[in-house]
Structure formats: C-alpha cells, structure tokens
Amino acid sequence: MGKQLEEEDEEKSFHVLAVDDSVIDRKLLERLLTLLSSCKVTCVESGDKALKYLGLLDDDLHIQNACSSTNSQISSSSFVEMQGLKVNMIMTDYCMPGMSGYDLLKRLKGSSNWKDVPVVVMSSENVPSRINMCLEGGAEEFLLKPLQLSDLKKLEPYFLKSLDNSSSSDQECANISIAIDDDDHNNCTNSFAKRKALSPPEPPKRSRPNIKGLAVL
C-alpha cells in the first residue's frame, strides 16, 4: 500500500530531464531543482541518451523499415506509453560532444509526442546569436551558467501549470468514477424493478371452511 502511494506521488510530481555532459553541472542543477520545488530529476550525459530515454532514438529505424515490416508501424509513442514515462520539462546544455543542445531541441520540437514539453537551454557562453537561435527554435528559456537559484525561479510558472493540469485531470477522473457509480446504481435499481414486475403474482390465500355449528353424527 505504501509503495503504491509513493508511485502515485511520483506520477504527480514535476519531472525534469536534465541533459549535461558535466557531472558537476548535473549535480548542481539537480540540487537547485530539488530545493526549488522538490521535483523529480533524471540526469543523462548526452543528447543521444536523452533521445533514448524519451523513446526517440529508434525513429530513423522505424522509418527505414516501414515498408518491410508491419511491426515498424508501431511508433515510439507506444514505447514511451508502455514504459510509463512522464517528463514535464527538459533542460539541456548547449555545448556537448556529439549532439549539441540546439540539435536536441530541434529533434524534440520535431517530435509529435514531445513538441509541447518546455525545453530550457543552458550555456556558460553568453553569445547573443546562439541565444536568439535557441529561443526562435522553440526554447522557453536560455540560462547562463553557473546556475543560481534565482535563475531557476523563472521556471516556477511551468511547475505550477503542470501541477494544476495534474489536479484537473485527477478531478475529471473522480467525476467520471462518480458518474459510473451512479449509472451502476440506477441500472441495478431498474433491473430489480423489472424483475419484480415480471415475477408471477402470488396465489390467493385459501380460506379455511367454517366448521362451527356442524352436527356431530
């Protein structure tokens, strides 16, 4: 019972996927996020690891095999849903080996499953052209390192918005459950009334003959 409640709390908590090749920066970001909102933080060290976690790494493979296998018609969204992944925000470093933060941003915004998830790009280099490129590419914020708690406070509206949406969803589920219970109760009542109407009438009670006054032979 306690484990189930813990899993439900994790589902309702704000979940951030942090992408950075620096161990120090990942630890600092995780520390600041937990201090700010007690949210859940998952850290990966590269853009490829982030895509794999989100189920986007196999997109190219699915496209190549689309004509040769019916199983390839199963999209990455099915993989993500089966794993029960839920990410409310993605924070990525800009300069990383292999895939840059901007490349990761473009992949996310081009995905039908993750395009609406807020993406925050971070960098230790204050380059206006780079900042504008990321913001125009769909990033919600561009933060300069080293990060401070005051920088992450800019993200509080996203935390509150996600929690409000989660509460609304829970209330909708509760209303649906109540409606289903009412329907079941009404169906049971109607079924009982029908059975009562279709049941044969009880036979009339036979009266015993009045033997008073009969002569004894």
Number of C-alpha atoms within 10 A of each C-alpha: 5 7 8 9 10 10 11 11 11 14 16 17 20 22 21 22 22 24 28 27 19 14 12 10 17 20 14 14 23 21 14 18 19 12 11 16 15 14 17 18 19 16 20 19 18 23 26 17 15 22 17 12 16 21 20 22 17 12 14 10 10 17 12 11 13 14 10 8 10 9 10 16 12 11 15 20 16 11 14 16 11 9 12 9 13 17 18 19 23 22 24 30 28 26 17 17 12 10 13 17 26 24 14 22 24 15 16 22 18 11 14 10 15 19 15 13 15 21 26 23 24 22 19 13 13 13 10 9 9 15 22 12 12 23 17 10 14 18 22 18 18 22 21 17 14 12 16 13 13 10 14 16 14 11 17 11 10 15 19 13 11 17 16 12 12 16 13 12 12 13 12 12 12 12 12 12 12 12 12 12 12 12 12 12 12 12 12 12 11 12 12 11 11 11 10 11 10 8 8 8 8 6 6 6 6 6 6 6 6 7 7 6 6 7 6 4 3
